Amino acid sequence: MHVCRCVAVCFLALTHGLTAAGQTPATPSVPDWAIPGSATHKQVPPPADFHRPTRTENVATGIFEGISEIGGPLVPGSLSFDKVTGTYRITSSGYNIWYQRDEFRFLWKRMSGDVSFAADVRFENPEPHSDRKLVLVLRQTLDDDSKEAIAAEHGTGMVHLAERPDRAAQSRDLEYSFGGLLKGVMAQRIGIEKHGDQVRLFVSLKGEPMQPLGPPITTHFDGPFYVGIGFCPHVADQLDTGVFSNVTLVNRADAVH
């Protein structure tokens, strides 16, 4: 098993910015580079040496083994799981899953070999930041700068297959924008398949059978690696919620559905 560079700590009852008893917790401080892009501000990569430790709880939830707040988001999140419907609600803060480090809440399982992974995805709240991301993730470690491959749906309706090809490298992606082509359409289901060193994106727009979209990326993961669902609101100091249901995860390729 890979060991995180930063020691993971349990975040039960965790509060950011604790002060003396009875006082109000301090307001989280958001670095300028982590403020979302706007007409008057451009989000840029974090400083190369900037890291926060990931917080991890090794408690099983549904089909997953543990949950981590990758990169120590400023406002601790939460998780709910409905055993009857198999629905996961992930509430998280976090500036981004991009550049050379990430901040998001991640529900994971350790796996090796080939993977077929898919989920119905939606944003619980209709209005928050357009670049928030619902993600299916293959991740080498739980460090904030880990090598990874992700299938993501953005608040704009864009889906992408992205990778950080090596630890601390800049992320890169293949983007597919449905929102501009099919007005009001958000992909109902996204999937990711690892077949050897090939990783491919799958999409279902309206419940039709899953179809591969675009070319695969080629990247190698040493086993075991981490496979799971995650959510990032693209706002460093505010919480938002992503919803995942009908999750399928099997230890072979050619089985995304």
N, C-alpha and C positions, 0 to 999 in steps of 0.2 A: 504493500500500500504506500502511496506517495504521502509524504509528510509536509504540511504547509510550512513555508518559511517563517511565518508569524504564528505563534502559539494560539490555537483557537480556544476560546473560552465560552462557557455556557452563558446564554443570555436570558435565562429565566429571570423575570422581574428586573430586567435591565432598563436603566434610564440614563439618557445622555445628559451630561452637564449637571450632575447632582450638586446641590449646595447644602448648607447647614440645615438641620432638621426644621421643618415648617416653612422653609423658604421656597420660592418658585424656582424650578430648574432654569439654568441659563439658556438663552436663546442660541441655537446652533449657529456657528459662524460658517458662512458659505464663501469659499475662495472665489475670487473674481472669475477664474477660468471655468468654474463649475456652474456659473449662472447660465440658464438656457439662452440660446441664441434668440435675437429679436431684431427689430429695425434699428436699434441703437446699441446692440451688443453682439459680439461674436464669441461663441464658445470655442475654446482652443484646447489642445492637449494639456493634461496636467504636467507639472514639472517632472522631469525624468526620474528624480529620486523621491517622488511623493508616493507614500503608501500608508494605508491603514490596515490594522490586523482584521482578518475575517473572524466573525463570531459564529461558532458552530454548536449545535445541539444534536447529539447522536440518538435521536428518538424517532422510531418508525411512524410514518403517517401514510395510510393507504399502501400503495405499492413501493413507497420510497423508504430509505433507511435513515435519512437525517435531513436537517435543514441548516443553511448557512446564510448569514448576511455578508455577502462577498464585499470586501473592501470597507467594512464597518460603516454603513450608511449613517448619516448624522441623526436621523430619527428612527429608532427601532420599529420594525414592522410587526406583523402578526400573520397567523395562518388559521384557517378553518377548513375542516374536511367533513363532508356529508357522506357517511358510510352507505346510506341508502341509494343515493344518486351517483356516488363516486365523483362528486364535484369538489375541487380544490379552489379556495379563494386565498390569494396571496396579496397581502397589503404590504407595501414597501415604500421607502424613500430611496433616493439615489440619483446622482447627476447623469449617469449614462452607462451603457454597455458599449464601449467604443474606445478609440485611441489605444493607449498602452495599459490601461487599467479600468476596472469595472466597479460599479456600486449597484447592487441589487440583491433581492432575496431569492434564494435558490433552494429548491426541494429536490433531493438527489438520491441516486442509487449507484453503487460501484459495480462496474461491469467490465468485461473483457471481450474481445472478438467483435463479431458483427452485431449490428443493432438496427431494428426497425421500430420507430417511435412516432406517435401521432397523437393529436388532441384537438378537440373542439375548443376554440378560444374566443373570448370576448372581453371587452372593457366594462366593468360594472358601472362606472360613471360616464355619461356620454360626452362631457365637455372638456376635461382637463387636457394637458399639453399634447399637441398633435404628434410629437416624436416619442411618446411613451412606447414601450415595447413589451409584448408578450413573447416569450422565447422558449424554444426547446433547445437544450444545450448539451454538447459533448465537451467536457472540460478535463484537462490533464490533472490539475490540482485545484485546491480551494483558495489559493493566493489570488490577490486582486489583479495580478498581471499574467495569469496563467494562459498558456496556449489553449485555444478553444475553437469550436465550430458551432454556429447557431443558425436555426431557422427562426425568423422573427416576423411578427405582424406589428406594424406601427399604427399609431392613432390616425394617420392619414389614409390608411388602407393599403399602403405599400407593404409588400413582403420582401424579405431578402434572405439570401444565404450568405453568411459572413464568417470570416475566420480571423483569428490572431495566429499567424503561422508559427510563431515561436514565442517563448516567454518574453514579455516586455516589448514585443514588436507592435507596430501600429496595425490596427484592424483594417481589413479591406473586405469588399463585398460585391455581390451580384444583386442588383435591385430590379424589382418588378412592380410597377405602379398600376394597380387596378382602379384606384379611385378616379384617375383622369380618363380612363378608358370606359369604365362601366360606372356611371354616376351612382353614388351611394352604396356601392357594393363593397363589403368587407369579406375577406376569406373566412368561411365558417370553420375550416379545419386546416391545420398545417402539419407537416410531417418532415422528418429527417431520417435518412438511412445511411448507415456506415457499412460499406461492403469492402473489406480489406482497408486500403488507404483511400478509397473513393467515398466522398460524402455528398449526398444529393438532397435537394429540396423537393417536397411534395406539397400539393395544394388541392383543396376542394373548395370551390367558391360558394356553392349553394346545396351541398350535401350529395353531389354526384361522386362517383368513385374517385379516389385520390389519383392524381396524375403527377408525374415528374415535371418539374419546371426548370428549364435552362440546363446548362452543363454542370457536371459535378465539380467539386474542388478536390484536389489531391493533398492529403495531409496525413501524417502518421501519429497515432496515439499509442503509448505504451500501456499495457494493461496491468492492473486495473486503472480505469479512468472513471470520471463522474458523469452520469447521464441524468438529466432532470428538467423540470419546468422552472421558470423564473419570471419575475416581473420587475420592470424599472419604469418609474414615472417620468424620468428625465427632469426631475426637479429635486435638488439636493436636500431640501429641508421641508418637503411636504409629502404626505402619504397619499397614495392612490391604490386601487385594487384591480387586479386582473383575475379572470375566472377561467379555469381549465376543467373540462369534463370529457367523458368518454375517452379516457387516456388509455392507449395501448402501447405496451413496451415489451418487445420480445428479443431474445438473444440470437437473432439470425437476420440475414438480409432478405430482400424480396418479400417482405411481409407487412409493408406499410398499408394500412387500410383505415 
